Amino acid sequence: GNMNVMSIRTRLLFTWSTNKILFLWVTSIIVSIITLLLIYFKISPAQNNLALHYNVVFGVDTFGSYRELYKLPAISFFIIALNFGITRVLKIDRNFLSYMAAWISLIISVIIFLSVIFLFQVN
């Protein structure tokens, strides 16, 4: 009776929270892949002197090769891998820290995606 209902509720909550965390990880990876593909398809290798950093006060203050733009999704993938690795090594599933690691990875991926979009506008 009562134990069975509690067991089902616990399993449903466990599955729901695990799927939510998995959704955050997968979404951050997808955003990073989209960022990588945008750079690949939007920037031609012929463009040697690209604006790489824009400052509101000074405008464009760093120029460089198109290859430098690939560092942005690389940083995103690195942070995702680092955060995911930390959650696996420390075995922090389904608690506040695992949510934070997944959310931070997604937020960083989105910020890097938006920065690449903005750099396309400047170039």
C-alpha angles and dihedrals in degrees: 000000000000096000091054093052090048091049092051092047091050092050092048092050091047092051093045094050092044091050091048092053091045089051090054092050093047092046092052090051091048092050090051092049090050089051091051092048092047091055091046095051101033102045119062120211088234089073102091102166108050128166104250101173131031123196120193092221101042102021116220108008103164128053129180151135124312087247089069090067090064088068089073098064088037089059089048093051091046093053091047091050092045094049093044091047092051092051090050096045094046091041093227100158123164098001136106095274094054090051091049093049091050093045093047090050091051094046092050091048091052093046091051090047090052092047090054090049089051092048088054088057092051094047 
